[in-house]
Amino acid sequence: MSIDEIRRLHYKEEGREEGEIKKAIEIAKKLLRKGVSIDIIVESTDLTIEEVENIKKEVVN
């Protein structure tokens, strides 16, 4: 496998991870708007408690 192929795979994986995080954040926002508890959101999205609390501040404002 060439260096370029390795780089492409690496960047593809980074993009996928970034997309998964963005999706988790959007799901967390929707769940917060519906009044779902932070604990359930953390368990469901794999975001940290701190991340969900920060998202909650955005949603409330």
NORBEL-V112402 format. One line per field, one symbol per residue. ss: DSSP state (@ for helix, = for strand, . for the rest). phi: phi as a letter, one per 20 degrees, with the letter a starting at -180 (. if undefined). psi: psi as a letter, one per 30 degrees, with the letter a starting at -180 (. if undefined). Layout:
ss = ???
phi = ???
psi = ???
//
This chain:
ss = ..@@@@@@@@@@@@@@@@@@@@@@@@@@@@@@@....@@@@@@@@...@@@@@@@@@@@@.
phi = .efffffgfffffffffffffffffffgfffffenffggffgfedmfegfffffffffffe
psi = kleeeeeeeeeeeeeeeeeeeeeeeeeeeeeefggkleeeeeeffglleeeeeeeeeeee.
//
